[in-house]
Amino acid sequence: MEGELAHIGAGLAAIGSGAAAIGVGTVAGNYLAGALRNPSAAAGQTATLFIGLAFAEALGIFAFLVSLLLMFAV
Amino acid sequence: MAEEKAEGGLVFHPLDQFIVKPLFGDGPVHWYTVTNLTLWMALALLAIVGVFVLGSRGRAVIPTRLQSIGELIYGFIYKMVEDVCGKDGVRYFPYIMTLFLFILFSNYLALIPMSYSPTSMIAVTAILGFGVFFAVTILGFVKNGPAFLGLFWMSDAPAILRPIIAVIEVISYFVRPVSHSIRLAGNIMAGHAVLKVFAGFAALTLVSPVAIFGIVAIYGLEVLVCGIQAYVFTILTCVYLKDALHPAH
């Protein structure tokens, strides 16, 4: 019974991956919108873009890690 | 690892690839045991030495292919350190270059089929991440003395909010090494696990064309992710180093 509940929990934790996808999409989309308005300023902001992507993506990875732990470690 | 089942499907665990095994014979893994992890870390170091020592041996004015690869990487990281940390951060360029090269080469070597990815081990990335954390914290205190604590005190925030923001800043400061290392390990591990999951589907006749196309697509994504994660780890190191050198906001 506990193992089954852990699998359900792992599936629920996978929702976090979708949420991270929304976050990454927001970052990249806003960057693109800004870059098309002012292309000359875009090159200077790629580092900020990647930092933002990394922060948004890290939380999805945490969710993935939680589901892995629930599947195999608990 | 993979064994044939009666229905014709391959049975293997997607996470089997991350098991640390002794390279010679079986037996318990001690800290001195040579494992597949050790082998692939050593191969990454050999590859770095190969590119940079062999590449720079000619010292040609018109660079050969290998030399221009080395020059491109060197120039890219040097410019990044200079842009993010400022002129006084260039002193710490060798450390950042070392981190970048190790992560980049072990990421890319891990894309060879049947290889082992050192950066997918949280033990490896935690050493890198906590190394950066301790180096940067000690450096901040040595350079700035107690003024380094000004990093947590937002002097332009409303006075009432400052203690609350300070608490949040301290927490986020101590979470840095954890997220720094788990981001790298998690990304690489997730990518490789997804590749193996698609490889599992490829054994079923019905979906195998889709699965093989999926492997190719995910592999392409992984080539991208490997570079980006090495870049992200390095640029975050630069950002943390900038905080240590110039703690005032």
Interface residues (C-beta under 8 A of the other chain):
Chain A: A47 F50 I51 L53 A54 E57 A58 I61 F62 F64 L65 L68 F72
Chain B: L15 M80 D83 V84 S179 I182 R183 G186 N187 A190 I228 Y231 V232 I235 L236 V239
